[in-house]
């Protein structure tokens, strides 16, 4: 009598069909948190300066000066951060990893010999990774909200250059979190290009109609030159009491008195 062979079975974490199913969506979401967390820890990344802006801005286009300014500001930020005393890599330039303003900022940080992060996302058009992101710090996201979490999670400050729906979405989310006191720290927000931002968003009208308070306008600053932006960042960013790597919750605590 011939013995019957046992049916072939795979452990669940090797079952690609299951991992790509609706049932496994929570696992995919968690992976987009844990994989970057591991990489940031391995690279000693504790905090970032986030650059937002349009993927459609090119050096030779009508808004080309913003490309040049983003590149120069990222270079200045990187030179400044590399001069700080720390065992970790502080205030690393972080972008969405694509073309346009994102490329300019990653390029500027690379010009200064610093590490630079790209949080790319798979899109049918526009969003292709740029070549200036540091090896090991280039990420590809499927879920927009997980990508946005990583923008906010490590941000010591944000600089928003001219952009469209995506840029507006990203900065308004951070301003809402700050307005509603959902941030554990003050995150300076710089809107680069005062003429552009005041044209596309009527901030004074929001106050006049009573949908925001006058003091909400203090949540951000307008800047028009790379040096002015750097001066504000250097003055406003408050370093933590100790260097720490990102964690699930505010688990980085100053050492207790007398602790070794």
N, C-alpha and C positions, 0 to 999 in steps of 0.2 A: 504494500500500500504506500503510495507516494505521499510524503508529508506536505502539507499545505504551507505556502510561504506567508509570513505575516504581512499584512498590508503596510505599504510604505507610509510613513507619517513624518512630518517635520515639526520642529518646535515652532511656536507661534511667531517668535521674533525673526525667523528665517522664512516665514510664509509671506512672500511678496504680495500675493493676492489679498491676504488679510490686511497687511500694512497699508495698502492703497484703498481699502474699503472705507465706507462711511463709519463703520464701527470703530475703526482705528484712528479716526481723526484726532481724538485727544492725545494719542501717542505722537502724531506728527506735529501737533502744536507744541507739545512739551519738548520734542527734539529741537525745535527752533528756538527754544530757550536754553537748553542744556548744552548744545554743541557750541554756540558762541560763548557761553559762560566758561566752558573749558578752555577755549582758545584765548580768551582775555586773561584768564588766570595764568596760563602758560607763558604768555607774553608780558606779564606784569603790567597790564593796562588797568589803571584804576579810575580814570575819568577822561572825558573828551571835550573838545570844542566842536560842536556840530555846525556844519555849513549846509544850509538849504539853498535851493535856487533852481532855475529852469534847466532842463536837459537840452533845450533848444537854443541856448545862447552860445554862439561861437565867437572866436577871437576876431573874425573879420565881419561879423554881422552888425546890425544896427545897435545892438546893446553890447558890442564887443568890449567896451571899456570895463564892464562889470566882470567879464572873464579875467581880464588883466588884474583888476583889483582883488578879485577872489584869490587868484594865484599869489599875489604879493602879500595879502593879509595872512594866508595860510603859511607862507614862508616866515613872516614876522612872528606869528604865534609859535611856530616850531622852534625857531631860534630862541625865543623867550623861554619856552617850556624846557628846552634842553639845558638852559642855564640855571634851572632851579635845583636846589639840593634835595634829592630824593632817590631812594633805591629803586623806585618804580618808574614807569614811563607815564608822566603826568601830562594832562591836557593835550591828548593826541587828537590831531585833526581827523574828524569823522564825517563822511558824506554818504549819500545814497549809492555811491560806487559807479554811477553812470557817466554820460557825457556832459557837456555844458559846464555849468557852474561846479558840478560835482567833480568833473575831471580837473578843472582849474585848481580847486582846493587841494585835491590829492597831489596834483603836480607841484604846487607850491611847497607842500610839506616835504615832498620828495626832493625838491631843489635844495632844501635845507638839511638833507640827510637824516630826516626823522621818519619814524614809523607813521603810517597813515591807514585808516580803516575805510572799507567800502561795504556798506550794507545794501547789496544789490537785490533786486526783485525781478522775477520772471514776468515780463510783459510782452505783448505781441508786437509792439513797436517802441521806438525811442530808447528803451532801457537796455543798453549793452555795457558790460563792464569796461572800465577804462584801464589802461595799462600801468597806472601810477600807484595803485594800491599795494601795500606791503604784502609780500607772500605770507600766507598764514593768517592774514587779517582781512581776507576777501570772503564775504558770505553771500549766499544765494538764498533768498526767502521766497516762500510761496504765499504766506499769509501777511497781508499788509499790517495787521494790528500787531503781529509779533515783531515785525521790522520797526514799527513805530515805538514799541516798548523799548527796544534796544537803543533807539535814538535818545529816548528820555532817561533811561535807567542810569547811564553813565555821564549824562551831560552836566558839565560844570557851567556851560554857557552855550547860547545859540546865536548864530549869525544868519539872517535870512536875506539873501540877495533876490533881485527880481525873479518872480516865478509865477506859475499859473495855479491851477486847482490843487495840485499836490502840495506845493509850497504853502498855499493858504491853509490847507487842511492841517499841515504839520505845525505851523506856528500858532494857529488858533487853538489847537488842542493844548499846547503848552501854556498859552496865555490863560485858557480856561482853568487848567490845573492850578496855576499860580493864583488866579482870581479867587478860586474857591478853597484855597489853602490846602490843597491836596499834595503839595510838594513838601518834602521834609527839609528842603534847603532853598535858598534864594537862587534862582537861575537867571542870570542876566540875559536879556533878549535884545539883540541889536537888529534893527531893520536898516539894511544897507541900501542907500539910494532914496533919500527923503522925497525927492520929486516924484519918483515912481510910486512909492507906497502911499503918499498923500493923495495921489490921483486915483488909485484903484480902490482905496479904502478910506471912506470919509469918517475918520475917527471922531472928529468933533460932532458930526451928526449923531453918532451913537450916544454921545453924552447929552446932546441937546434933546434927543427923544427920550432920554431917561432909561435907556436899556443897559447902559453901563454907568458907573460912577466916575466923576472927574479923576479921582485918585487911581482908577484903573489904567489911566494913561501913563502912570509912573511905572507900569510893569515892563515897559520897553523904552528904548532910546533909538533915535535916528542917527545914522552916521553916514558920512560921504567920502571918507578917505581911509585907507588902510591904517595909517598911523593913529588917527582918531579912534578907530575901532580897537586897536591894540591897547591904547591908553585906558579906555574904559574897561576892557577885559582884565587888564593887569590890576586895576584899582578895585574892581567889583568882585572878582572871584575870591571866595573865602575858602582856603584850603582846610581839609579836615584835620582834627587833632593828631591823627595818626594815618599813615598810609594803609589802605586796605584794598583787597580785591572785591569785585562785586559778589553779592550773595543774594539768596532768595528774599531776605528781609534785612532791615537795618541791624546787621549783626556785628558790624565793626564798632567796637567799643574801646575807648581809651583804657590802657592798662590800669588796674587798681594800684593804689599807693602801696609801695613795697613789694609789688609783684615782680617776679624775675622772668 
